Amino acid sequence: MRGIGTAALAALCMGSAGSSALRADPSPAAAAPAGPMEIARLDPGLDAVIAPGTRIERVATGFGFNEGPMWRQGRLWFSDLGKDRMYALSPGGKVQLLIDKAGGYPQPWPGKNLGPNAMVTAKDGSVLMVRQGGRTIVRLDAKLGIHPFLSEYEGKKLNSPNDLVFARDGALWFTDPPFGLPGMDRDPGKQLPFNGVFRYADGKLTAVITDLTLPNGLGFSPDGRTFYVSNYGPHMFVRAYDVGPGGALSHPRMVIDYDNPDGKGGPDGLKIDTAGNIWTTGPGGIRIITPAGKVLGQIRLPEVAANLSFAEDGHTVYITASTSIYRLRSKVAGELPMYRR
C-alpha cells in the first residue's frame, strides 16, 4: 500500500505498452498515464538478466491502485486496493472482476487504499488473500468464497497484513505494517506495539522481526537460506537475513539503502529470480540487484510500481503499478511460488 509521503510516514510511525491497452473503467479518468517506459542498464551484468532492446508493454489500465499479483490458472490475479476489487487478467488483455468489495472494510473512505492486497496459492490449492482494510488474511475456496484464516497474534488484532510468501519448508511468512489503520501507528485501533514480520507453521504464529517501521515486500533466495524484506519508510531499504532451522533469522545486512530517494514510490513488493537476483520496487522504479548488492538495472515506468510477479514459464514479468499492469520478458527465469495452480 502506498500513497503516503515520506514526511507523513515519519510523523505517523512510532518513534518518529501497447496503445491498445484495455481499460477496466471506460471513463476519462481511465486514460493511460503518459511518460517513458524504459529499462536503464546500470551495469553490463544486466544483459544476462534482461536482453538489450527488451520492450515494456502496458497490458491494461484504468484501475485505482494495483497490488498483489499472482499467476494462477493461466491468468494474472491482482488486487485493486483503491477500488476494493480483485481481478484476473488474461495474457491477451481481457480483465475479469473476481470479487467486488474484497478488502473487508465495511465503508472504505475515498482516497484510501483499503481493498485486498497480496495473494498466494496454498498447498491445498486454495488462495490466501490479504484484506488490508479488514486487517486479516482469509482463504478463498474454489468458488471464491471467503473464509477466516489469520487475524490475531497472542490475542491482539493484527495491524494490517500486507505481503505474504511460502518458504521451502511450507511455512507462511507475511509482513504486518499499519497501512490499513487510518492513523497508522497512532491509530487507537492499533493493538500490537510493533510492525512485524510473522511466520506461521504447524498452527503457531511467531513474530520473527519486530524492529522494522514499515515492513512490506518479502521473499527467499532460491536455496531458501536467505530472507529478504523491504522497509517502506521513513528510512527506505531492503534487508537480508540468514535463515536457520525453524525460520530463525540471523546476520541482518543491508541489500540497498535509499538514503537519498530519487523518484516517487518506495520499497514495496519484491521477487527473486533463479539466479538469486532481487527485483525490488523502490523510489523511481524497480531495481534488479545481485545477491552481493550490485544494482544491475532499473525499470522505469510513468507511474509508481507497487509489486511484480513472474508468470507463465517464469520468463514473463508482470508489474502492478498505480493504475496499470505492465509486462516484459526476462532472460533469467523467476523463482515461481512454492505452491501454484
C-alpha positions in Angstrom: 0.0 0.0 0.0 1.3 3.4 -0.9 0.1 7.0 -1.4 1.6 8.3 1.8 4.5 10.8 1.6 7.8 10.3 3.4 7.2 13.2 5.7 3.8 11.9 6.6 5.2 8.5 7.3 7.8 10.0 9.6 5.1 11.7 11.5 2.9 8.6 11.8 5.4 5.9 12.5 6.3 5.0 16.1 9.4 7.0 17.2 9.3 9.1 14.5 2.9 -0.8 -23.5 0.8 -1.0 -26.1 -1.5 1.8 -27.3 -4.3 -0.8 -27.3 -4.2 -1.3 -23.5 -7.5 -2.4 -22.2 -9.4 -0.1 -19.9 -11.1 -1.6 -16.8 -13.2 1.5 -16.3 -14.2 3.2 -19.6 -14.2 6.8 -18.3 -12.0 9.8 -19.0 -10.1 9.1 -15.7 -9.0 5.7 -17.1 -6.7 7.3 -19.7 -3.3 5.6 -19.6 -0.7 7.7 -17.9 1.9 9.4 -20.2 5.6 9.0 -19.7 8.6 6.8 -20.5 8.6 3.1 -20.1 12.3 2.1 -20.1 14.9 -0.3 -18.8 18.0 1.5 -17.6 21.2 -0.5 -17.9 23.3 0.5 -14.9 25.8 -2.4 -15.1 26.8 -4.7 -18.0 25.6 -7.6 -15.9 22.0 -6.7 -16.7 22.4 -8.1 -20.2 22.4 -11.6 -18.7 19.1 -10.9 -17.0 17.2 -8.8 -19.5 18.1 -8.8 -23.2 19.2 -5.5 -24.6 16.3 -3.9 -26.5 13.6 -5.6 -24.4 10.4 -3.5 -24.5 7.9 -2.9 -21.8 4.2 -3.3 -22.7 1.2 -1.8 -20.9 -1.4 -4.6 -20.8 -4.3 -2.9 -19.0 -5.1 0.4 -17.4 -7.8 2.3 -15.6 -7.6 0.9 -12.1 -7.4 2.5 -8.7 -4.2 1.2 -7.1 -2.9 -2.2 -8.2 -1.1 -4.7 -6.0 -0.8 -8.4 -5.0 -0.1 -10.0 -8.4 -0.2 -13.8 -8.6 -0.1 -16.1 -11.6 -2.8 -18.7 -11.4 -4.5 -20.9 -13.9 -3.1 -19.1 -16.9 -4.0 -15.6 -15.8 -2.7 -12.9 -13.6 -4.8 -12.4 -10.5 -4.3 -9.0 -8.8 -5.8 -6.6 -6.3 -7.1 -3.1 -6.8 -6.6 -1.6 -3.4 -8.2 1.7 -4.4 -11.4 0.3 -5.8 -11.7 -2.6 -3.4 -11.7 -5.3 -6.0 -9.9 -8.4 -7.1 -9.4 -9.1 -10.8 -7.9 -11.7 -13.2 -6.1 -10.6 -16.4 -5.5 -12.9 -19.4 -2.3 -12.7 -21.5 -4.4 -11.2 -24.2 -5.5 -8.3 -22.0 -9.0 -9.4 -21.0 -9.9 -8.3 -17.5 -12.4 -10.2 -15.3 -13.8 -9.0 -12.0 -13.4 -11.8 -9.5 -14.5 -10.3 -6.2 -16.1 -6.8 -5.5 -15.7 -5.2 -2.1 -12.9 -7.7 -1.3 -10.9 -5.7 1.3 -13.1 -6.5 4.3 -13.6 -2.8 5.4 -17.4 -2.1 5.7 -17.3 1.5 4.3 -13.9 2.5 2.8 -13.5 6.2 2.6 -12.4 7.9 -0.7 -8.7 8.2 -1.4 -7.7 5.4 1.0 -6.3 2.1 -0.2 -8.3 -0.4 2.0 -9.0 -3.1 -0.6 -7.4 -6.6 -0.9 -3.7 -6.8 -1.2 -1.3 -9.8 -1.6 -2.4 -13.3 -2.7 -0.7 -16.7 -2.7 -1.7 -20.2 -3.6 -1.7 -22.6 -0.6 -0.7 -26.3 -0.6 -4.3 -27.4 -0.9 -4.9 -25.3 -4.0 -6.9 -22.6 -2.2 -5.8 -19.0 -2.2 -4.8 -17.0 0.8 -5.6 -13.3 0.4 -4.7 -10.2 2.5 -7.6 -7.9 3.3 -5.9 -4.6 4.0 -8.9 -2.8 5.3 -10.2 -5.8 7.2 -6.7 -6.4 8.8 -6.9 -10.1 8.2 -5.7 -13.0 6.0 -8.5 -15.0 4.5 -8.8 -18.2 2.5 -10.6 -18.3 -0.8 -12.2 -21.6 -1.9 -12.7 -22.8 -5.4 -15.9 -20.7 -5.8 -14.2 -17.6 -4.3 -16.0 -18.0 -1.1 -14.2 -16.1 1.7 -13.2 -17.9 4.9 -11.3 -16.7 8.0 -7.6 -17.7 8.3 -5.5 -15.4 10.5 -6.5 -12.2 12.3 -4.7 -12.2 15.7 -1.4 -12.6 17.4 -1.4 -13.6 21.1 -5.0 -12.3 21.4 -4.3 -9.0 19.7 -5.6 -7.9 16.3 -3.0 -7.8 13.5 -2.1 -4.3 12.2 -2.8 -4.8 8.5 -1.2 -7.8 6.7 0.5 -6.7 3.5 2.5 -9.2 1.6 3.0 -13.0 2.0 5.1 -15.9 0.7 5.5 -19.6 1.5 9.0 -20.8 2.4 10.5 -24.0 1.2 9.5 -25.8 4.4 5.9 -24.9 3.8 5.7 -22.1 6.5 3.8 -19.0 5.6 5.6 -15.7 6.1 3.9 -12.3 6.0 4.5 -8.6 6.8 2.2 -6.6 9.0 2.6 -2.8 8.7 -0.3 -0.4 9.8 -1.4 0.8 6.3 -4.9 -0.4 7.0 -5.2 1.9 10.0 -6.3 5.5 9.4 -3.9 6.8 11.9 -1.1 4.3 11.2 1.0 3.8 14.4 -1.0 6.4 16.3 -4.4 4.9 15.5 -6.4 4.0 18.6 -7.3 0.7 16.9 -3.7 -0.5 16.7 -3.2 -3.3 19.3 0.3 -4.6 18.6 3.2 -2.5 19.8 5.3 -3.3 16.7 5.0 -3.7 13.0 6.3 -7.2 12.4 7.2 -10.0 10.0 5.4 -13.2 11.0 6.0 -16.9 10.4 3.0 -19.3 10.5 3.8 -23.0 10.8 2.1 -26.0 12.4 -0.7 -23.8 13.7 1.7 -21.5 15.5 2.2 -17.8 14.6 5.6 -16.4 15.5 6.9 -12.8 15.2 10.3 -13.2 13.7 11.1 -9.5 13.1 9.8 -6.7 15.3 12.3 -3.8 14.7 11.1 -2.5 11.2 9.0 0.6 10.9 7.0 -0.4 7.8 7.9 -4.0 6.7 6.5 -4.6 3.2 7.7 -6.9 0.4 9.4 -10.2 1.2 11.0 -13.2 -0.4 13.6 -16.0 -0.2 16.7 -16.8 -2.2 16.4 -19.9 -4.5 18.1 -22.1 -1.9 15.9 -20.8 0.9 18.9 -19.8 3.0 18.4 -16.0 2.7 15.3 -14.0 3.6 14.7 -10.5 2.1 12.3 -7.9 3.4 11.7 -4.3 2.3 11.1 -1.4 4.7 8.8 1.2 3.1 9.9 4.1 5.3 10.6 6.6 6.7 14.1 5.0 6.2 13.8 3.2 2.9 15.8 0.0 2.5 15.8 -3.7 1.7 17.4 -6.0 4.3 18.7 -9.6 4.1 18.9 -12.3 6.8 20.4 -15.7 7.1 17.6 -18.4 7.6 18.3 -21.1 10.2 16.3 -24.1 11.4 12.7 -23.3 12.2 12.9 -20.0 10.5 15.4 -18.5 12.9 16.9 -15.3 11.4 20.4 -14.0 11.9 23.1 -11.8 10.4 20.9 -8.9 9.2 22.5 -6.8 6.5 21.6 -4.1 4.0 20.9 -5.0 0.4 20.1 -1.5 -0.7 19.7 1.7 1.3 17.7 4.5 -0.3 19.4 7.2 1.8 18.7 9.7 -1.0 15.4 8.6 -2.6 15.2 9.6 -6.3 11.7 9.4 -7.7 8.2 8.5 -6.5 7.3 5.4 -4.6 9.2 3.3 -2.1 10.5 -0.2 -1.3 7.3 -2.2 -1.7 6.9 -5.6 -3.3 9.9 -7.7 -4.3 10.6 -11.0 -6.1 13.7 -13.2 -6.6 14.9 -14.8 -9.9 16.6 -18.2 -10.3 20.0 -16.6 -10.4 19.3 -15.1 -6.9 18.8 -11.5 -8.2 16.4 -9.4 -6.2 13.8 -7.5 -8.2 12.6 -4.8 -5.8 10.3 -1.9 -6.2 11.7 1.4 -4.8 11.8 5.1 -5.4 11.8 5.7 -9.2 11.0 2.1 -10.3 12.1 -1.5 -9.9 15.8 -2.2 -9.3 17.4 -5.5 -10.2 20.1 -6.2 -7.6 22.6 -9.1 -7.3 22.8 -11.1 -4.0 26.1 -9.2 -3.4 24.2 -5.9 -3.6 25.2 -4.6 -7.0 22.4 -2.7 -8.8 22.3 -4.0 -12.4 19.4 -2.0 -13.8 16.2 -0.1 -13.2 12.8 -0.5 -14.7 11.2 3.0 -15.0 7.5 3.5 -15.6 5.3 6.6 -15.9 3.6 5.6 -12.5 4.6 4.0 -9.2 5.4 0.3 -9.4 4.0 -1.4 -6.3 4.8 -5.1 -7.0 5.6 -7.7 -9.6 5.1 -11.4 -10.4 7.0 -13.9 -12.5 4.4 -15.7 -14.7 3.9 -18.4 -17.4 7.3 -20.1 -17.9 9.0 -17.8 -15.4 10.4 -15.5 -18.0 7.4 -13.3 -18.2 7.3 -10.4 -15.6 4.1 -8.7 -14.8 4.2 -5.4 -12.8 1.3 -3.9 -10.9 1.7 -0.1 -11.0 -0.7 2.6 -9.7 -3.4 2.4 -12.4 -1.9 -0.1 -14.9 -0.5 -3.6 -15.4 2.8 -3.8 -17.4 4.7 -6.8 -18.8 8.1 -7.6 -20.1 10.3 -10.7 -20.8 13.4 -11.7 -18.8 16.3 -14.0 -19.9 16.6 -15.4 -16.4 13.5 -17.2 -15.1 12.0 -16.0 -11.9 11.5 -18.2 -8.8 8.0 -19.4 -9.0 5.9 -19.7 -5.9 6.2 -22.8 -3.6 2.6 -23.8 -4.5 0.8 -22.9 -7.7 -2.1 -23.8 -10.0 
